[in-house]
Amino acid sequence: MPELPEVETVRSGLDTALKGAVIRKVTLRRRDLRIPFPKGLAETLEGRRITGVGRRAKYLLFSLDSDDMVIAHLGMSGRFSVEPKAPKAFATHDHVVMEMKDGRVAIYNDARRFGLITTAKAAKINRHPLFCKLGPEPLGKDFTPAYLKGELARRSSAIKVALMDQALVVGVGNIYASEALFLAGIDPRKPAKSVASQAPILVETICRVLNDAIASGGSSLRDFLHVSGESGYFQHRFNTYGRKGESCFQCHKPIHSLRQAGRSTFYCAHCQK
């Protein structure tokens, strides 16, 4: 599943490509994805200008020149592409097609259909059920050492599990939690409250690994692609993730793996005491 850097990379590409474009026609090539499309979706979008594409957690937010906003989630395999003109034939999993007034076409393709596209009123977006219980953005001003220290001090779960809790902080995800903990030298199995005092370094390493991933264009794991169709490059720079049995770049001892909350955690037992 795309994590925050991948979604931010897609957001940036869509904003560059579509900001200012007027939607001429919307075609829904099925009735639903993970959830049904909202009634009147095409009518809500047609004739509206896209004023920008933002992001909250792993959701894309298309702002329109009305009081409506489009919410999109890529799920496991969803992707947007922007083509100079409509293709002669659409692919099997091209589910949503937005034709622009200038002739370009934005296509949402999702083979597994775990993504979603819905709408909300812009003024009420923070109270929407998808967002009302989310924690702060890891790269935002509210994700401070003081905030993280206070939250971790109340949690007995393993620190890796805590960092993946979207109510604590959004978008860190499995890959980047493993990487941030390695950089911080923290064992992923430690109770969150036992490392609360290390909140400053955790905030620093989380921000560092996410910014590095964004700068590198995200990861090309599984189905992730840029809007342009190119793959991400950050996967070539993982310190621990997916490297079980390989040598740690720092101490040269083998990387270990374990299961936490149903997800694979990768760590160096020597570097992460």
C-alpha positions, 0 to 999 in steps of 0.5 A: 500500500502506498505510504505518505511519501508515495501519496505526497509524490502523487499529490505533487504530480497531480497538483502540477498537472491539474491545477487550474484545469476545468473538468468537462466530463466525468465517466464512471465505468463502474458503480463503486470501489471500496465504497459506492460512488456518491450519488451525483458524483459526475454532476458535482464535478462537471464544469468545476475548476480544480483549484489545487490538490492537497493531502491529509494522511494518505488521502488526496484532496481535490479542491474545486471552485465550489464548496465541494472537495473530492477525497481519493484514497489509492488503496493497495493498487490505485493510481492516477495518470494524466494523458494528453488526450483520451485513449482509443480504448480504456484499460479494464481497470480504468474506473474513473475518467475525468476529461478536461476542457483542454482535452487532457484526461485524468484516469483513476485505475485500480485493479484491486478496487481497495481505493475510494473516491467520494466528496465532502463539503470543504468547510466540513472536511476536518469533521468528516468521518475519514478525518475526525479521529486522525492525529497530526501530520508528521511533517506539520507544526503540531508533531512536536517532541512535546506532543509525541512524548506526552502521547508515548508516555500513556502507551504500553504497546510496542513503539513500532506499533504505536507509530503506526497508529493513525490516531497518534500520527498519520502516514508514518506506516510500516516501512518508514516506522522501521526505518525511523526506529533504526536511525533513532537506535530504538528497538521496535519491541520496546514499550512506547512509554519506555522511550517517551524521553527519546521523543526528540530524536524520534521526531527528527528521524521520522521527519528525516526519513519521510523527507528523504523518501519524498525527495527520492520520489517515494518507493516503487514497492508493489504497484506504486507509480508516479502520475507520469508512470515512472517508479519511485527510487527510495526502496534502493536506500532502505537500511532495514526494511525488506533486508532480513538476513542481509548485513546491516550497513553500520555494524555488518551484523544480520538484519532481523525480522518479526511480526508486530500487529500483523506486519513485518518489522525489520531491525538490527539487534546490535544497533537498536538496543 
